[in-house]
Amino acid sequence: MTATTPSRPARLTLTRRRPLPGLLDGAWWPFSRDLATELPALVDAMEERCGPVTRITVGPARWHRGPREIIAMGHTVHLAWFTGQDPDLIVLRSYGLGRCDLLVVPPETAAASADLMMASVPGTEITDRHGTRGTAAQEGLKPSAPLSPVVGARVLPLPRSMWR
């Protein structure tokens, strides 16, 4: 079991309200692919929104293999590695909120591109690299193309006739 204290805040965007099931709750931009190092800051940031995080599931394709448990915020968080899970998604579970699905922005993504990816999750509030909060519009971040409706954990272009 790994006990780690976050050395820096998580780079995270979250929707203002709980979205419908199957929609993204936000986006997370880790600093590295080492989950043992990255998860304590993410758990810390999520405690306020959803209470104690008890389990995290990830697809192992894009992560360095890590522990099955970590200690974060004074309690044990179980990690589950599912090969069938979308590698661009991390799922946090808590007793308070249930499930929280976050798009993972690859750590090696350039800052401008990462900011656009994080701002493209509809209804998000941005926590920037300095811990400042604001909406994507306040930050002047706009995706280069019109957003399509979010389906599952990916943004899929759908014909306008299918929009509601």
C-alpha positions as CSV (number, residue, x, y, z in Angstrom):
1,M,0.0,0.0,0.0
2,T,1.3,3.4,-0.9
3,A,0.8,6.5,1.3
4,T,1.5,9.7,-0.5
5,T,0.8,13.4,0.3
6,P,0.0,15.5,-2.8
7,S,3.0,17.7,-3.7
8,R,0.9,19.9,-6.1
9,P,-2.8,20.4,-6.8
10,A,-4.6,18.3,-9.5
11,R,-5.2,20.0,-12.8
12,L,-8.9,19.4,-13.1
13,T,-12.1,20.6,-14.7
14,L,-15.5,19.6,-13.3
15,T,-19.1,20.1,-14.5
16,R,-21.1,22.5,-12.3
17,R,-23.9,20.0,-11.9
18,R,-24.1,16.3,-11.8
19,P,-24.6,15.2,-15.5
20,L,-26.8,12.5,-16.7
21,P,-25.5,8.9,-16.5
22,G,-23.1,8.2,-19.3
23,L,-21.8,11.8,-19.6
24,L,-18.5,13.1,-18.5
25,D,-18.2,14.7,-15.1
26,G,-15.0,16.6,-16.1
27,A,-11.4,16.2,-17.2
28,W,-8.1,15.6,-15.4
29,W,-4.6,16.4,-16.7
30,P,-2.1,14.5,-14.6
31,F,1.6,15.5,-14.5
32,S,2.9,12.0,-15.2
33,R,1.7,8.4,-15.9
34,D,2.6,7.3,-12.4
35,L,-0.8,6.8,-10.7
36,A,0.7,6.3,-7.2
37,T,2.1,9.8,-7.5
38,E,-0.8,11.4,-9.3
39,L,-3.9,10.0,-7.5
40,P,-3.5,11.6,-4.0
41,A,-3.9,15.1,-5.5
42,L,-6.9,14.0,-7.6
43,V,-8.6,12.3,-4.5
44,D,-7.9,15.4,-2.5
45,A,-9.5,17.6,-5.1
46,M,-12.5,15.3,-5.4
47,E,-13.2,15.0,-1.7
48,E,-15.0,18.3,-1.6
49,R,-17.3,17.4,-4.5
50,C,-18.2,13.7,-3.7
51,G,-17.0,12.8,-0.3
52,P,-14.4,10.1,0.4
53,V,-13.3,8.4,-2.8
54,T,-13.2,4.6,-2.1
55,R,-12.4,3.1,-5.5
56,I,-10.8,4.1,-8.7
57,T,-10.9,2.2,-12.0
58,V,-8.5,2.7,-14.9
59,G,-7.7,1.1,-18.2
60,P,-4.0,-0.1,-17.9
61,A,-3.0,0.7,-21.5
62,R,-1.6,4.2,-20.8
63,W,-0.4,3.9,-17.2
64,H,2.6,2.6,-15.5
65,R,1.4,-0.4,-13.6
66,G,0.9,0.7,-10.0
67,P,-0.4,-0.5,-6.7
68,R,-3.8,-2.0,-6.0
69,E,-4.3,0.5,-3.1
70,I,-3.1,3.9,-2.0
71,I,-3.6,5.9,1.1
72,A,-5.1,9.4,0.3
73,M,-6.8,11.8,2.6
74,G,-6.2,9.4,5.5
75,H,-8.1,6.5,4.1
76,T,-7.5,3.6,1.7
77,V,-8.5,4.0,-1.9
78,H,-8.7,0.7,-4.0
79,L,-7.4,0.8,-7.6
80,A,-8.9,-1.6,-10.1
81,W,-7.3,-2.2,-13.5
82,F,-9.7,-3.1,-16.3
83,T,-8.4,-3.9,-19.7
84,G,-11.9,-3.3,-21.2
85,Q,-12.2,0.2,-19.8
86,D,-11.6,3.1,-22.1
87,P,-7.9,4.1,-21.6
88,D,-8.9,7.8,-21.8
89,L,-11.2,7.5,-18.8
90,I,-10.7,7.3,-15.1
91,V,-13.7,6.5,-12.9
92,L,-13.8,7.5,-9.2
93,R,-16.4,6.0,-6.9
94,S,-17.5,7.3,-3.5
95,Y,-20.3,6.7,-1.1
96,G,-21.4,10.3,-1.3
97,L,-21.9,10.8,-5.1
98,G,-21.6,7.3,-6.6
99,R,-19.6,7.5,-9.8
100,C,-17.5,10.3,-11.3
101,D,-16.2,9.8,-14.9
102,L,-13.2,12.0,-15.9
103,L,-11.6,12.3,-19.3
104,V,-7.9,11.9,-19.0
105,V,-5.8,14.4,-20.9
106,P,-2.4,12.8,-21.6
107,P,0.3,14.2,-19.3
108,E,2.6,15.0,-22.3
109,T,0.0,17.2,-24.0
110,A,1.1,20.8,-24.6
111,A,-0.5,23.3,-22.2
112,A,-2.5,25.1,-24.9
113,S,-3.9,21.8,-26.3
114,A,-4.6,20.5,-22.8
115,D,-6.5,23.6,-21.9
116,L,-8.7,23.3,-25.0
117,M,-9.4,19.6,-24.2
118,M,-10.3,20.4,-20.7
119,A,-12.5,23.3,-21.7
120,S,-14.3,21.2,-24.3
121,V,-16.1,19.2,-21.5
122,P,-19.5,21.0,-21.4
123,G,-20.4,22.9,-18.3
124,T,-17.0,22.6,-16.6
125,E,-15.3,24.8,-14.1
126,I,-11.5,25.1,-14.6
127,T,-8.9,24.8,-11.8
128,D,-5.8,26.1,-13.5
129,R,-2.2,25.3,-12.8
130,H,-2.2,28.0,-10.1
131,G,-5.4,26.6,-8.3
132,T,-7.5,29.5,-9.7
133,R,-11.1,28.6,-10.5
134,G,-13.2,29.9,-13.4
135,T,-15.3,28.8,-16.3
136,A,-14.0,28.1,-19.8
137,A,-15.6,31.2,-21.1
138,Q,-14.0,33.4,-18.4
139,E,-10.6,31.9,-19.3
140,G,-11.2,32.7,-23.0
141,L,-10.9,29.0,-23.9
142,K,-12.9,27.9,-26.8
143,P,-12.7,24.7,-28.8
144,S,-11.7,25.3,-32.4
145,A,-14.8,23.5,-33.7
146,P,-18.4,23.5,-32.5
147,L,-19.0,20.9,-29.8
148,S,-21.0,17.8,-30.5
149,P,-23.2,16.2,-27.9
150,V,-21.2,14.0,-25.5
151,V,-22.0,10.3,-25.9
152,G,-20.4,8.1,-23.3
153,A,-16.9,9.0,-22.6
154,R,-16.1,10.5,-26.0
155,V,-17.2,13.4,-28.0
156,L,-18.7,12.0,-31.2
157,P,-19.7,14.1,-34.2
158,L,-23.4,13.5,-34.7
159,P,-25.6,14.8,-37.5
160,R,-27.5,18.0,-36.5
161,S,-30.8,16.1,-37.2
162,M,-30.0,14.0,-34.1
163,W,-29.4,16.9,-31.7
164,R,-32.2,17.8,-29.3
